[in-house]
Amino acid sequence: MIQSWLGLVGLDPDSWSALVSIKEWWSSLCLPAGRRRRALSSLLLLVVWELWNKSNARVFHGISSMPSAVFAKIKHEASLWGLDGAKHLRTLMPRE
C-alpha cells in the first residue's frame, strides 16, 4: 500500500528476498545520503510506530484494525508530520 501510494520502487517486498537482516534491509533503503535518506527514515519510523501502536491496541485492549484503516492512519500521520516540520518526509508525499 505504501509503495503504490508513494511510488517508491525500493519498498517492493519482492526485492527484499536477497536481504538477510533487518539492518541490511534498512541500509538498502536509507543508504543514499541527503533528503531521500531522511525522508525514507522518517517514513519507515512512522510506519513501524503505527504498526506497534496497532499491535499494542490489539494485544492489550482487544481492538483490531483493518489494514486499510492502518494505512489511512499512516497517511494522515505522514501529512501531519510534514506540516509539523518533517520537510524531507513531505518531499515523498504526493501533492493532494
TORMAR-985802 format. One record per atom (N, C-alpha, C, O): residue number from 1; x, y, z. Coordinates in steps of 0.05 Angstrom, whole numbers, m for minus. Layout:
<nodes>
node pos=NUM	X=X	Y=Y	Z=Z
...
</nodes>
This chain:
<nodes>
node pos=1	X=16	Y=m24	Z=0
node pos=1	X=0	Y=0	Z=0
node pos=1	X=17	Y=25	Z=0
node pos=1	X=12	Y=44	Z=m15
node pos=2	X=37	Y=26	Z=17
node pos=2	X=55	Y=49	Z=19
node pos=2	X=70	Y=53	Z=m7
node pos=2	X=72	Y=75	Z=m17
node pos=3	X=79	Y=31	Z=m19
node pos=3	X=94	Y=32	Z=m44
node pos=3	X=77	Y=44	Z=m66
node pos=3	X=86	Y=62	Z=m80
node pos=4	X=52	Y=35	Z=m69
node pos=4	X=35	Y=46	Z=m90
node pos=4	X=27	Y=74	Z=m85
node pos=4	X=24	Y=90	Z=m103
node pos=5	X=23	Y=81	Z=m59
node pos=5	X=15	Y=109	Z=m52
node pos=5	X=37	Y=128	Z=m60
node pos=5	X=32	Y=150	Z=m71
node pos=6	X=62	Y=121	Z=m54
node pos=6	X=84	Y=140	Z=m58
node pos=6	X=101	Y=134	Z=m83
node pos=6	X=118	Y=150	Z=m91
node pos=7	X=96	Y=111	Z=m96
node pos=7	X=111	Y=104	Z=m120
node pos=7	X=140	Y=99	Z=m115
node pos=7	X=157	Y=105	Z=m131
node pos=8	X=146	Y=87	Z=m92
node pos=8	X=174	Y=81	Z=m85
node pos=8	X=182	Y=53	Z=m92
node pos=8	X=171	Y=34	Z=m80
node pos=9	X=199	Y=50	Z=m111
node pos=9	X=207	Y=23	Z=m121
node pos=9	X=221	Y=7	Z=m99
node pos=9	X=216	Y=m17	Z=m97
node pos=10	X=237	Y=19	Z=m82
node pos=10	X=252	Y=5	Z=m62
node pos=10	X=235	Y=m8	Z=m40
node pos=10	X=244	Y=m25	Z=m25
node pos=11	X=210	Y=m1	Z=m39
node pos=11	X=192	Y=m12	Z=m19
node pos=11	X=177	Y=m37	Z=m29
node pos=11	X=159	Y=m46	Z=m15
node pos=12	X=185	Y=m47	Z=m52
node pos=12	X=172	Y=m71	Z=m62
node pos=12	X=183	Y=m95	Z=m47
node pos=12	X=207	Y=m101	Z=m49
node pos=13	X=166	Y=m110	Z=m33
node pos=13	X=176	Y=m133	Z=m17
node pos=13	X=189	Y=m154	Z=m34
node pos=13	X=205	Y=m170	Z=m23
node pos=14	X=183	Y=m156	Z=m60
node pos=14	X=196	Y=m176	Z=m77
node pos=14	X=226	Y=m171	Z=m79
node pos=14	X=241	Y=m190	Z=m85
node pos=15	X=234	Y=m147	Z=m76
node pos=15	X=263	Y=m140	Z=m78
node pos=15	X=278	Y=m146	Z=m52
node pos=15	X=303	Y=m142	Z=m51
node pos=16	X=265	Y=m154	Z=m31
node pos=16	X=278	Y=m158	Z=m5
node pos=16	X=287	Y=m187	Z=m1
node pos=16	X=301	Y=m192	Z=19
node pos=17	X=281	Y=m205	Z=m19
node pos=17	X=287	Y=m233	Z=m14
node pos=17	X=317	Y=m239	Z=m11
node pos=17	X=325	Y=m258	Z=3
node pos=18	X=334	Y=m223	Z=m23
node pos=18	X=363	Y=m228	Z=m21
node pos=18	X=375	Y=m216	Z=5
node pos=18	X=398	Y=m222	Z=12
node pos=19	X=360	Y=m201	Z=20
node pos=19	X=370	Y=m188	Z=44
node pos=19	X=367	Y=m208	Z=67
node pos=19	X=348	Y=m222	Z=70
node pos=20	X=388	Y=m208	Z=85
node pos=20	X=389	Y=m228	Z=106
node pos=20	X=382	Y=m217	Z=134
node pos=20	X=379	Y=m232	Z=153
node pos=21	X=380	Y=m190	Z=137
node pos=21	X=374	Y=m179	Z=163
node pos=21	X=358	Y=m154	Z=160
node pos=21	X=357	Y=m141	Z=139
node pos=22	X=346	Y=m146	Z=182
node pos=22	X=332	Y=m120	Z=182
node pos=22	X=351	Y=m97	Z=178
node pos=22	X=345	Y=m77	Z=165
node pos=23	X=375	Y=m99	Z=190
node pos=23	X=395	Y=m78	Z=187
node pos=23	X=402	Y=m75	Z=158
node pos=23	X=405	Y=m53	Z=148
node pos=24	X=406	Y=m97	Z=144
node pos=24	X=413	Y=m96	Z=115
node pos=24	X=390	Y=m84	Z=99
node pos=24	X=395	Y=m68	Z=81
node pos=25	X=365	Y=m91	Z=106
node pos=25	X=342	Y=m80	Z=92
node pos=25	X=340	Y=m50	Z=97
node pos=25	X=337	Y=m35	Z=78
node pos=26	X=343	Y=m42	Z=122
node pos=26	X=342	Y=m13	Z=129
node pos=26	X=364	Y=2	Z=113
node pos=26	X=359	Y=23	Z=102
node pos=27	X=388	Y=m9	Z=114
node pos=27	X=411	Y=4	Z=100
node pos=27	X=406	Y=6	Z=70
node pos=27	X=413	Y=26	Z=57
node pos=28	X=394	Y=m15	Z=58
node pos=28	X=390	Y=m15	Z=29
node pos=28	X=369	Y=7	Z=22
node pos=28	X=371	Y=18	Z=0
node pos=29	X=350	Y=12	Z=39
node pos=29	X=330	Y=33	Z=34
node pos=29	X=340	Y=61	Z=40
node pos=29	X=334	Y=80	Z=25
node pos=30	X=356	Y=64	Z=61
node pos=30	X=363	Y=90	Z=71
node pos=30	X=392	Y=97	Z=66
node pos=30	X=402	Y=116	Z=78
node pos=31	X=406	Y=82	Z=50
node pos=31	X=435	Y=86	Z=46
node pos=31	X=441	Y=113	Z=32
node pos=31	X=460	Y=127	Z=41
node pos=32	X=427	Y=120	Z=11
node pos=32	X=435	Y=145	Z=m3
node pos=32	X=433	Y=168	Z=16
node pos=32	X=414	Y=171	Z=31
node pos=33	X=453	Y=185	Z=15
node pos=33	X=454	Y=209	Z=33
node pos=33	X=434	Y=230	Z=24
node pos=33	X=424	Y=229	Z=1
node pos=34	X=428	Y=248	Z=42
node pos=34	X=412	Y=271	Z=34
node pos=34	X=383	Y=268	Z=41
node pos=34	X=375	Y=253	Z=59
node pos=35	X=367	Y=283	Z=27
node pos=35	X=338	Y=285	Z=32
node pos=35	X=324	Y=258	Z=30
node pos=35	X=307	Y=252	Z=47
node pos=36	X=331	Y=243	Z=10
node pos=36	X=317	Y=217	Z=6
node pos=36	X=321	Y=199	Z=31
node pos=36	X=303	Y=186	Z=40
node pos=37	X=346	Y=198	Z=40
node pos=37	X=351	Y=181	Z=64
node pos=37	X=335	Y=191	Z=88
node pos=37	X=324	Y=174	Z=102
node pos=38	X=335	Y=216	Z=92
node pos=38	X=320	Y=227	Z=115
node pos=38	X=290	Y=222	Z=112
node pos=38	X=276	Y=216	Z=131
node pos=39	X=280	Y=226	Z=88
node pos=39	X=252	Y=222	Z=82
node pos=39	X=244	Y=193	Z=87
node pos=39	X=224	Y=187	Z=100
node pos=40	X=260	Y=174	Z=76
node pos=40	X=254	Y=146	Z=80
node pos=40	X=256	Y=137	Z=109
node pos=40	X=241	Y=121	Z=118
node pos=41	X=276	Y=148	Z=122
node pos=41	X=279	Y=142	Z=151
node pos=41	X=255	Y=150	Z=166
node pos=41	X=245	Y=136	Z=183
node pos=42	X=245	Y=175	Z=161
node pos=42	X=221	Y=185	Z=175
node pos=42	X=197	Y=167	Z=168
node pos=42	X=181	Y=161	Z=186
node pos=43	X=194	Y=161	Z=143
node pos=43	X=171	Y=144	Z=134
node pos=43	X=172	Y=117	Z=147
node pos=43	X=152	Y=107	Z=157
node pos=44	X=195	Y=104	Z=148
node pos=44	X=197	Y=78	Z=159
node pos=44	X=192	Y=78	Z=189
node pos=44	X=179	Y=61	Z=200
node pos=45	X=202	Y=99	Z=203
node pos=45	X=197	Y=102	Z=231
node pos=45	X=167	Y=106	Z=237
node pos=45	X=156	Y=95	Z=255
node pos=46	X=154	Y=122	Z=220
node pos=46	X=126	Y=126	Z=223
node pos=46	X=110	Y=101	Z=219
node pos=46	X=91	Y=95	Z=235
node pos=47	X=116	Y=85	Z=199
node pos=47	X=102	Y=60	Z=193
node pos=47	X=106	Y=41	Z=217
node pos=47	X=86	Y=29	Z=226
node pos=48	X=130	Y=38	Z=226
node pos=48	X=136	Y=20	Z=248
node pos=48	X=121	Y=29	Z=273
node pos=48	X=110	Y=13	Z=288
node pos=49	X=121	Y=55	Z=278
node pos=49	X=107	Y=66	Z=301
node pos=49	X=77	Y=60	Z=300
node pos=49	X=66	Y=51	Z=320
node pos=50	X=65	Y=64	Z=278
node pos=50	X=36	Y=59	Z=275
node pos=50	X=30	Y=29	Z=278
node pos=50	X=11	Y=21	Z=291
node pos=51	X=47	Y=12	Z=266
node pos=51	X=43	Y=m17	Z=269
node pos=51	X=46	Y=m26	Z=298
node pos=51	X=31	Y=m42	Z=308
node pos=52	X=65	Y=m14	Z=312
node pos=52	X=70	Y=m20	Z=340
node pos=52	X=45	Y=m12	Z=356
node pos=52	X=36	Y=m27	Z=373
node pos=53	X=35	Y=12	Z=351
node pos=53	X=12	Y=21	Z=366
node pos=53	X=m13	Y=4	Z=361
node pos=53	X=m27	Y=m3	Z=380
node pos=54	X=m17	Y=m4	Z=336
node pos=54	X=m40	Y=m22	Z=330
node pos=54	X=m36	Y=m49	Z=342
node pos=54	X=m55	Y=m62	Z=351
node pos=55	X=m12	Y=m59	Z=343
node pos=55	X=m6	Y=m85	Z=356
node pos=55	X=m12	Y=m83	Z=385
node pos=55	X=m25	Y=m102	Z=397
node pos=56	X=m3	Y=m62	Z=398
node pos=56	X=m9	Y=m58	Z=427
node pos=56	X=m39	Y=m56	Z=432
node pos=56	X=m49	Y=m67	Z=452
node pos=57	X=m53	Y=m42	Z=415
node pos=57	X=m82	Y=m39	Z=418
node pos=57	X=m96	Y=m66	Z=417
node pos=57	X=m115	Y=m72	Z=431
node pos=58	X=m86	Y=m83	Z=399
node pos=58	X=m98	Y=m110	Z=396
node pos=58	X=m91	Y=m128	Z=420
node pos=58	X=m109	Y=m141	Z=431
node pos=59	X=m66	Y=m128	Z=428
node pos=59	X=m57	Y=m145	Z=450
node pos=59	X=m69	Y=m137	Z=477
node pos=59	X=m79	Y=m153	Z=492
node pos=60	X=m67	Y=m111	Z=482
node pos=60	X=m75	Y=m102	Z=509
node pos=60	X=m104	Y=m93	Z=512
node pos=60	X=m114	Y=m92	Z=534
node pos=61	X=m117	Y=m86	Z=490
node pos=61	X=m144	Y=m76	Z=492
node pos=61	X=m164	Y=m91	Z=475
node pos=61	X=m188	Y=m85	Z=475
node pos=62	X=m154	Y=m111	Z=460
node pos=62	X=m172	Y=m127	Z=443
node pos=62	X=m184	Y=m112	Z=419
node pos=62	X=m204	Y=m119	Z=408
node pos=63	X=m171	Y=m90	Z=411
node pos=63	X=m180	Y=m73	Z=389
node pos=63	X=m164	Y=m80	Z=364
node pos=63	X=m140	Y=m77	Z=364
node pos=64	X=m178	Y=m90	Z=344
node pos=64	X=m164	Y=m96	Z=319
node pos=64	X=m172	Y=m76	Z=298
node pos=64	X=m193	Y=m63	Z=299
node pos=65	X=m154	Y=m72	Z=279
node pos=65	X=m158	Y=m53	Z=257
node pos=65	X=m154	Y=m67	Z=230
node pos=65	X=m137	Y=m84	Z=227
node pos=66	X=m170	Y=m59	Z=211
node pos=66	X=m166	Y=m69	Z=184
node pos=66	X=m141	Y=m56	Z=172
node pos=66	X=m134	Y=m33	Z=179
node pos=67	X=m127	Y=m70	Z=154
node pos=67	X=m104	Y=m58	Z=141
node pos=67	X=m109	Y=m31	Z=128
node pos=67	X=m92	Y=m13	Z=129
node pos=68	X=m132	Y=m28	Z=116
node pos=68	X=m139	Y=m3	Z=103
node pos=68	X=m141	Y=20	Z=123
node pos=68	X=m134	Y=43	Z=117
node pos=69	X=m151	Y=14	Z=148
node pos=69	X=m152	Y=34	Z=169
node pos=69	X=m124	Y=42	Z=179
node pos=69	X=m119	Y=65	Z=184
node pos=70	X=m107	Y=22	Z=181
node pos=70	X=m79	Y=27	Z=189
node pos=70	X=m65	Y=44	Z=168
node pos=70	X=m51	Y=63	Z=174
node pos=71	X=m70	Y=38	Z=143
node pos=71	X=m58	Y=53	Z=121
node pos=71	X=m68	Y=82	Z=121
node pos=71	X=m53	Y=100	Z=117
node pos=72	X=m94	Y=85	Z=125
node pos=72	X=m105	Y=112	Z=126
node pos=72	X=m93	Y=128	Z=149
node pos=72	X=m87	Y=152	Z=147
node pos=73	X=m89	Y=115	Z=172
node pos=73	X=m76	Y=128	Z=195
node pos=73	X=m47	Y=136	Z=188
node pos=73	X=m39	Y=158	Z=196
node pos=74	X=m33	Y=119	Z=175
node pos=74	X=m5	Y=125	Z=167
node pos=74	X=m5	Y=149	Z=148
node pos=74	X=11	Y=167	Z=152
node pos=75	X=m23	Y=150	Z=129
node pos=75	X=m24	Y=173	Z=110
node pos=75	X=m31	Y=198	Z=125
node pos=75	X=m19	Y=219	Z=120
node pos=76	X=m49	Y=197	Z=143
node pos=76	X=m57	Y=221	Z=159
node pos=76	X=m34	Y=230	Z=176
node pos=76	X=m28	Y=254	Z=176
node pos=77	X=m21	Y=212	Z=190
node pos=77	X=2	Y=220	Z=207
node pos=77	X=25	Y=231	Z=190
node pos=77	X=38	Y=249	Z=198
node pos=78	X=30	Y=219	Z=167
node pos=78	X=51	Y=229	Z=149
node pos=78	X=46	Y=258	Z=141
node pos=78	X=64	Y=274	Z=141
node pos=79	X=21	Y=264	Z=135
node pos=79	X=14	Y=292	Z=128
node pos=79	X=18	Y=310	Z=152
node pos=79	X=28	Y=333	Z=149
node pos=80	X=10	Y=301	Z=175
node pos=80	X=14	Y=317	Z=200
node pos=80	X=44	Y=321	Z=205
node pos=80	X=52	Y=343	Z=212
node pos=81	X=59	Y=300	Z=203
node pos=81	X=88	Y=303	Z=207
node pos=81	X=100	Y=323	Z=187
node pos=81	X=117	Y=340	Z=195
node pos=82	X=91	Y=322	Z=162
node pos=82	X=100	Y=341	Z=142
node pos=82	X=93	Y=369	Z=149
node pos=82	X=110	Y=387	Z=146
node pos=83	X=69	Y=374	Z=159
node pos=83	X=61	Y=400	Z=167
node pos=83	X=76	Y=410	Z=192
node pos=83	X=79	Y=434	Z=196
node pos=84	X=84	Y=391	Z=208
node pos=84	X=97	Y=398	Z=233
node pos=84	X=127	Y=401	Z=231
node pos=84	X=141	Y=405	Z=251
node pos=85	X=137	Y=399	Z=206
node pos=85	X=166	Y=405	Z=203
node pos=85	X=182	Y=383	Z=191
node pos=85	X=206	Y=386	Z=187
node pos=86	X=171	Y=359	Z=186
node pos=86	X=186	Y=338	Z=173
node pos=86	X=187	Y=343	Z=143
node pos=86	X=175	Y=330	Z=127
node pos=87	X=203	Y=363	Z=136
node pos=87	X=204	Y=373	Z=108
node pos=87	X=214	Y=352	Z=89
node pos=87	X=205	Y=351	Z=66
node pos=88	X=231	Y=334	Z=98
node pos=88	X=242	Y=314	Z=80
node pos=88	X=220	Y=293	Z=74
node pos=88	X=217	Y=284	Z=51
node pos=89	X=205	Y=286	Z=94
node pos=89	X=183	Y=267	Z=90
node pos=89	X=162	Y=279	Z=71
node pos=89	X=151	Y=265	Z=54
node pos=90	X=158	Y=304	Z=73
node pos=90	X=138	Y=318	Z=56
node pos=90	X=146	Y=316	Z=26
node pos=90	X=129	Y=316	Z=9
node pos=91	X=172	Y=314	Z=20
node pos=91	X=181	Y=312	Z=m7
node pos=91	X=173	Y=285	Z=m20
node pos=91	X=171	Y=283	Z=m45
node pos=92	X=168	Y=264	Z=m4
node pos=92	X=160	Y=239	Z=m15
node pos=92	X=130	Y=238	Z=m21
node pos=92	X=121	Y=222	Z=m37
node pos=93	X=115	Y=254	Z=m7
node pos=93	X=86	Y=252	Z=m8
node pos=93	X=75	Y=265	Z=m33
node pos=93	X=84	Y=286	Z=m42
node pos=94	X=54	Y=251	Z=m44
node pos=94	X=41	Y=263	Z=m68
node pos=94	X=27	Y=289	Z=m61
node pos=94	X=18	Y=293	Z=m39
node pos=95	X=25	Y=306	Z=m80
node pos=95	X=10	Y=331	Z=m77
node pos=95	X=m19	Y=325	Z=m80
node pos=95	X=m29	Y=318	Z=m101
node pos=96	X=m34	Y=328	Z=m59
node pos=96	X=m63	Y=322	Z=m60
node pos=96	X=m79	Y=347	Z=m54
node pos=96	X=m103	Y=346	Z=m54
</nodes>
